[in-house]
Amino acid sequence: MATQNTNRTPKILLAKLGLDGHDRGVKIIARAFRDAGMEVVYLGMRVTPDQVAQAALQEDADVVGISILSGAHMRLIPRLTQALKDRDAGDVILLVGGTIPEDDVEPLHDMGVQGVFPVGTFTQTMIDFINSSLESK
């Protein structure tokens, strides 16, 4: 996967896993990331973990951001982390946002999710997290 340096614009891959049909929030986030100077690729809704992992590899993404409002994150994220590992893309920074109960945050971190952002998180908080994570890579 890509490594961050001062001459490269961070590339963020965003997607909606599973059958979740609400994408207003992820589109707002995509725009905020773009306005912050990041390159954003939005895969859209109803994509599979394998499709996201393959796109992350093809796009040489620095960050993969998943928006889940359906409550299926504990079923879908393990599949995504495995799909990333299977493609030697396990070093990508993985973010998950949406309807995430507090009790699921620690298990998501244990699965390899670096950042968990519940509904209502400010976009600047996410931008700062991405920039900080990329600087430390």
TIKE-368899 format. One line per field, with one value per residue: chain; residue in three letters; residue number from 0; z, x, y of N, C-alpha, C in turn. Coordinates in nm, 2 decimals, decimal comma. Atoms other than C-alpha are relative to their C-alpha. Layout:
N
chaine	[A	...]
residu	[ALA	...]
num	[NUM	...]
n.up	[Z	...]
n.east	[X	...]
n.north	[Y	...]
ca.up	[Z	...]
ca.east	[X	...]
ca.north	[Y	...]
c.up	[Z	...]
c.east	[X	...]
c.north	[Y	...]
# end
This chain:
137
chaine	[A	A	A	A	A	A	A	A	A	A	A	A	A	A	A	A	A	A	A	A	A	A	A	A	A	A	A	A	A	A	A	A	A	A	A	A	A	A	A	A	A	A	A	A	A	A	A	A	A	A	A	A	A	A	A	A	A	A	A	A	A	A	A	A	A	A	A	A	A	A	A	A	A	A	A	A	A	A	A	A	A	A	A	A	A	A	A	A	A	A	A	A	A	A	A	A	A	A	A	A	A	A	A	A	A	A	A	A	A	A	A	A	A	A	A	A	A	A	A	A	A	A	A	A	A	A	A	A	A	A	A	A	A	A	A	A	A]
residu	[MET	ALA	THR	GLN	ASN	THR	ASN	ARG	THR	PRO	LYS	ILE	LEU	LEU	ALA	LYS	LEU	GLY	LEU	ASP	GLY	HIS	ASP	ARG	GLY	VAL	LYS	ILE	ILE	ALA	ARG	ALA	PHE	ARG	ASP	ALA	GLY	MET	GLU	VAL	VAL	TYR	LEU	GLY	MET	ARG	VAL	THR	PRO	ASP	GLN	VAL	ALA	GLN	ALA	ALA	LEU	GLN	GLU	ASP	ALA	ASP	VAL	VAL	GLY	ILE	SER	ILE	LEU	SER	GLY	ALA	HIS	MET	ARG	LEU	ILE	PRO	ARG	LEU	THR	GLN	ALA	LEU	LYS	ASP	ARG	ASP	ALA	GLY	ASP	VAL	ILE	LEU	LEU	VAL	GLY	GLY	THR	ILE	PRO	GLU	ASP	ASP	VAL	GLU	PRO	LEU	HIS	ASP	MET	GLY	VAL	GLN	GLY	VAL	PHE	PRO	VAL	GLY	THR	PHE	THR	GLN	THR	MET	ILE	ASP	PHE	ILE	ASN	SER	SER	LEU	GLU	SER	LYS]
num	[0	1	2	3	4	5	6	7	8	9	10	11	12	13	14	15	16	17	18	19	20	21	22	23	24	25	26	27	28	29	30	31	32	33	34	35	36	37	38	39	40	41	42	43	44	45	46	47	48	49	50	51	52	53	54	55	56	57	58	59	60	61	62	63	64	65	66	67	68	69	70	71	72	73	74	75	76	77	78	79	80	81	82	83	84	85	86	87	88	89	90	91	92	93	94	95	96	97	98	99	100	101	102	103	104	105	106	107	108	109	110	111	112	113	114	115	116	117	118	119	120	121	122	123	124	125	126	127	128	129	130	131	132	133	134	135	136]
n.up	[0,00	0,01	-0,11	0,00	-0,01	0,01	0,13	0,05	-0,06	-0,06	0,08	-0,09	0,07	-0,08	0,05	-0,08	0,01	-0,03	0,06	-0,05	0,11	-0,03	0,04	-0,02	-0,09	0,06	0,10	-0,07	-0,04	0,12	0,03	-0,10	0,02	0,13	-0,04	-0,08	0,09	0,02	0,12	-0,05	0,09	-0,07	0,07	0,00	-0,09	0,02	0,04	-0,09	-0,06	0,10	0,10	-0,07	-0,01	0,13	0,04	-0,09	0,06	0,13	-0,02	-0,08	-0,10	-0,13	-0,10	0,04	-0,09	0,02	-0,07	-0,02	-0,09	0,00	-0,12	0,05	0,00	-0,06	0,09	0,12	-0,02	0,01	0,14	0,07	-0,04	0,06	0,14	0,02	-0,03	0,11	0,12	-0,05	-0,02	-0,14	-0,07	0,03	-0,12	0,01	-0,08	0,00	-0,06	0,01	-0,12	-0,07	-0,15	-0,08	-0,03	0,12	0,04	-0,03	0,09	0,13	-0,01	0,00	0,13	0,08	0,04	-0,07	-0,04	0,00	0,00	-0,01	0,06	-0,07	-0,01	0,09	0,11	-0,03	-0,09	0,09	0,08	-0,09	-0,03	0,12	0,02	-0,11	0,03	0,12	-0,04	-0,08	0,08]
n.east	[0,08	-0,07	-0,06	0,02	-0,12	0,04	0,02	0,10	0,13	0,05	0,11	0,10	0,11	0,12	0,10	0,11	0,00	0,13	0,13	0,03	0,04	-0,01	-0,14	-0,02	-0,11	-0,13	-0,02	-0,04	-0,13	-0,08	-0,02	-0,09	-0,13	-0,05	-0,03	-0,12	-0,11	-0,02	0,06	0,10	0,07	0,12	0,05	0,14	0,07	0,02	-0,12	-0,04	-0,14	-0,09	0,00	-0,07	-0,15	-0,06	-0,01	-0,11	-0,12	-0,01	-0,01	-0,11	0,06	-0,06	0,11	0,13	0,10	0,13	0,11	0,10	0,11	0,09	-0,03	-0,07	-0,15	-0,08	0,00	-0,07	-0,14	-0,10	-0,02	-0,08	-0,14	-0,06	-0,02	-0,12	-0,12	-0,02	-0,05	-0,12	0,04	0,03	-0,06	0,08	0,07	0,14	0,09	0,14	0,09	0,14	0,07	-0,09	0,02	-0,13	-0,05	-0,06	-0,12	-0,12	-0,02	-0,03	-0,15	-0,06	0,01	-0,09	0,06	-0,08	0,09	0,14	0,07	0,15	0,08	-0,01	-0,14	-0,03	-0,09	-0,14	-0,06	-0,05	-0,11	-0,12	-0,04	-0,06	-0,13	-0,09	-0,03	-0,09	-0,13	-0,07	-0,04]
n.north	[-0,12	-0,12	-0,06	-0,15	-0,09	-0,14	-0,04	0,08	-0,02	0,13	0,06	0,06	0,08	0,01	0,09	0,05	0,15	0,07	-0,05	-0,14	-0,09	-0,14	-0,05	-0,14	-0,03	0,03	-0,10	-0,12	0,02	0,00	-0,14	-0,07	0,05	-0,06	-0,14	0,00	0,03	0,15	0,06	0,09	0,09	0,05	0,12	0,01	0,08	0,15	0,07	0,11	-0,01	0,03	-0,12	-0,11	0,04	-0,01	-0,14	-0,06	0,04	-0,06	-0,15	-0,03	-0,08	-0,02	0,02	0,05	-0,04	0,07	-0,06	0,11	-0,04	0,12	0,09	0,13	-0,02	0,11	0,11	-0,04	-0,05	0,11	0,04	-0,10	0,00	0,12	-0,03	-0,09	0,08	0,10	-0,07	-0,07	-0,14	-0,02	-0,12	-0,11	-0,05	0,03	-0,07	0,04	-0,10	0,02	0,04	0,10	-0,01	-0,01	0,13	0,06	-0,08	0,08	0,11	-0,05	-0,03	0,13	0,06	-0,07	-0,13	-0,10	-0,11	0,03	-0,13	0,01	-0,11	-0,13	-0,04	-0,11	0,04	-0,05	0,10	0,10	-0,06	-0,01	0,14	0,05	-0,07	0,05	0,14	0,00	-0,06	0,09	0,12]
ca.up	[0,00	-0,03	0,21	0,30	0,22	0,20	-0,18	-0,21	-0,16	0,07	-0,12	0,07	-0,05	0,09	0,06	0,20	0,28	0,27	0,21	0,39	0,16	0,32	0,17	0,26	0,54	0,35	0,07	0,31	0,45	0,10	0,03	0,36	0,29	-0,07	0,07	0,31	0,01	0,00	-0,31	-0,26	-0,43	-0,34	-0,44	-0,36	-0,19	-0,16	-0,22	-0,08	0,14	-0,15	-0,39	-0,13	-0,08	-0,45	-0,51	-0,22	-0,39	-0,74	-0,62	-0,40	-0,12	0,20	0,39	0,36	0,52	0,56	0,65	0,81	0,95	0,92	1,24	1,03	1,11	1,34	1,06	0,77	0,91	0,98	0,62	0,50	0,72	0,60	0,24	0,28	0,44	0,16	-0,09	0,12	0,19	0,56	0,63	0,49	0,76	0,82	0,95	1,03	1,09	1,15	1,40	1,62	1,98	2,24	2,33	1,97	1,95	2,13	1,93	1,61	1,72	1,79	1,44	1,30	1,26	1,35	1,38	1,48	1,43	1,56	1,40	1,49	1,48	1,33	0,99	1,12	1,39	1,11	0,90	1,19	1,27	0,91	0,89	1,23	1,13	0,79	0,96	1,19	0,91]
ca.east	[0,00	0,09	0,32	0,27	0,53	0,52	0,50	0,20	-0,17	-0,33	-0,57	-0,89	-1,12	-1,47	-1,75	-2,07	-2,05	-2,35	-2,71	-2,70	-2,88	-2,81	-2,52	-2,58	-2,33	-2,05	-2,10	-2,06	-1,75	-1,61	-1,65	-1,49	-1,19	-1,16	-1,18	-0,90	-0,68	-0,72	-0,79	-1,11	-1,25	-1,61	-1,71	-2,07	-2,33	-2,38	-2,02	-1,86	-1,55	-1,37	-1,46	-1,33	-1,00	-0,94	-1,01	-0,78	-0,51	-0,58	-0,61	-0,30	-0,51	-0,36	-0,69	-1,01	-1,31	-1,63	-1,96	-2,21	-2,55	-2,71	-2,55	-2,37	-2,02	-1,93	-2,01	-1,87	-1,55	-1,38	-1,44	-1,29	-0,98	-0,93	-0,98	-0,72	-0,47	-0,53	-0,42	-0,12	-0,30	-0,32	-0,12	-0,38	-0,54	-0,89	-1,16	-1,52	-1,80	-2,17	-2,40	-2,14	-2,23	-1,96	-1,93	-1,82	-1,53	-1,27	-1,35	-1,33	-0,98	-0,89	-0,99	-0,75	-0,97	-0,75	-1,03	-1,39	-1,62	-1,98	-2,26	-2,22	-1,84	-1,71	-1,54	-1,24	-1,19	-1,16	-0,94	-0,70	-0,70	-0,61	-0,33	-0,19	-0,20	-0,03	0,24	0,33	0,36]
ca.north	[0,00	0,36	0,53	0,90	1,16	1,54	1,54	1,31	1,38	1,12	0,89	0,79	0,51	0,53	0,28	0,15	-0,22	-0,45	-0,36	-0,02	0,22	0,55	0,75	1,11	1,11	0,94	1,19	1,48	1,32	1,26	1,63	1,74	1,51	1,65	2,01	1,92	1,84	1,46	1,26	1,07	0,77	0,68	0,32	0,37	0,16	-0,22	-0,32	-0,63	-0,66	-0,82	-0,53	-0,28	-0,47	-0,50	-0,14	-0,04	-0,23	-0,10	0,26	0,24	0,38	0,52	0,49	0,29	0,44	0,24	0,39	0,14	0,25	-0,10	-0,25	-0,52	-0,39	-0,68	-0,92	-0,72	-0,57	-0,91	-1,00	-0,68	-0,70	-1,06	-0,95	-0,67	-0,92	-1,17	-0,90	-0,79	-0,46	-0,50	-0,19	0,04	0,27	0,14	0,36	0,27	0,52	0,51	0,35	0,19	0,11	0,19	-0,18	-0,26	0,00	-0,22	-0,53	-0,33	-0,20	-0,56	-0,66	-0,40	-0,09	0,21	0,47	0,43	0,73	0,71	0,91	1,28	1,28	1,61	1,57	1,78	1,51	1,25	1,47	1,53	1,15	1,07	1,33	1,22	0,85	0,92	1,13	0,85	0,59]
c.up	[0,00	0,13	-0,01	0,00	-0,03	-0,15	-0,06	0,07	0,05	-0,09	0,10	-0,09	0,10	-0,06	0,10	-0,02	0,02	-0,07	0,05	-0,12	0,02	-0,02	0,02	0,08	-0,06	-0,11	0,06	0,05	-0,12	-0,04	0,10	-0,02	-0,13	0,03	0,08	-0,08	-0,02	-0,13	0,05	-0,11	0,07	-0,09	-0,01	0,10	-0,04	-0,06	0,10	0,06	-0,11	-0,10	0,06	0,00	-0,13	-0,05	0,08	-0,06	-0,14	0,01	0,08	0,12	0,13	0,11	-0,06	0,11	-0,03	0,09	0,01	0,10	0,03	0,13	-0,04	0,01	0,07	-0,09	-0,12	0,01	0,01	-0,14	-0,08	0,05	-0,05	-0,15	-0,03	0,03	-0,11	-0,12	0,04	0,01	0,14	0,07	-0,03	0,13	-0,02	0,10	-0,02	0,07	-0,02	0,13	0,07	0,15	0,07	0,03	-0,12	-0,04	0,03	-0,09	-0,14	0,00	0,00	-0,13	-0,10	-0,05	0,09	0,06	-0,01	0,03	0,00	-0,07	0,09	0,02	-0,10	-0,11	0,03	0,09	-0,09	-0,08	0,08	0,03	-0,12	-0,01	0,11	-0,03	-0,12	0,04	0,07	-0,07	-0,05]
c.east	[0,09	0,06	-0,01	0,13	-0,05	-0,04	-0,12	-0,14	-0,06	-0,12	-0,09	-0,10	-0,11	-0,10	-0,10	-0,01	-0,14	-0,12	-0,05	-0,03	0,00	0,14	0,02	0,12	0,13	0,03	0,05	0,14	0,10	0,03	0,09	0,14	0,06	0,04	0,12	0,12	0,03	-0,06	-0,09	-0,06	-0,12	-0,05	-0,15	-0,06	0,00	0,12	0,04	0,14	0,11	0,02	0,08	0,15	0,06	0,01	0,11	0,13	0,03	0,03	0,12	-0,04	0,08	-0,10	-0,12	-0,09	-0,13	-0,11	-0,11	-0,11	-0,09	0,02	0,07	0,15	0,07	0,00	0,08	0,15	0,10	0,02	0,08	0,14	0,07	0,03	0,12	0,13	0,03	0,07	0,13	-0,02	-0,04	0,05	-0,07	-0,07	-0,14	-0,08	-0,14	-0,08	-0,14	-0,06	0,08	-0,02	0,14	0,06	0,07	0,13	0,12	0,01	0,03	0,15	0,08	0,01	0,10	-0,05	0,08	-0,09	-0,15	-0,07	-0,15	-0,07	0,01	0,15	0,03	0,10	0,14	0,07	0,06	0,12	0,13	0,05	0,08	0,14	0,10	0,05	0,10	0,14	0,09	0,04	0,14]
c.north	[0,12	0,04	0,15	0,07	0,14	0,04	-0,08	0,03	-0,13	-0,04	-0,08	-0,07	-0,01	-0,09	-0,03	-0,15	-0,05	0,06	0,13	0,09	0,15	0,05	0,15	0,04	-0,02	0,10	0,13	-0,02	0,00	0,15	0,07	-0,05	0,07	0,15	0,02	-0,03	-0,15	-0,04	-0,11	-0,08	-0,06	-0,12	-0,01	-0,09	-0,15	-0,07	-0,10	0,03	-0,03	0,11	0,11	-0,03	0,01	0,14	0,08	-0,03	0,07	0,15	0,04	0,09	0,00	-0,04	-0,06	0,04	-0,06	0,06	-0,11	0,06	-0,12	-0,08	-0,13	0,01	-0,12	-0,13	0,03	0,04	-0,12	-0,05	0,09	0,00	-0,13	0,02	0,09	-0,08	-0,10	0,06	0,08	0,15	0,03	0,12	0,13	0,05	-0,03	0,08	-0,05	0,11	-0,04	-0,03	-0,11	0,02	0,00	-0,14	-0,07	0,07	-0,08	-0,12	0,04	0,03	-0,13	-0,07	0,07	0,14	0,10	0,11	-0,04	0,13	-0,01	0,12	0,12	0,04	0,12	-0,05	0,05	-0,10	-0,12	0,04	0,00	-0,14	-0,05	0,06	-0,05	-0,14	-0,01	0,05	-0,10	-0,13	0,00]
# end
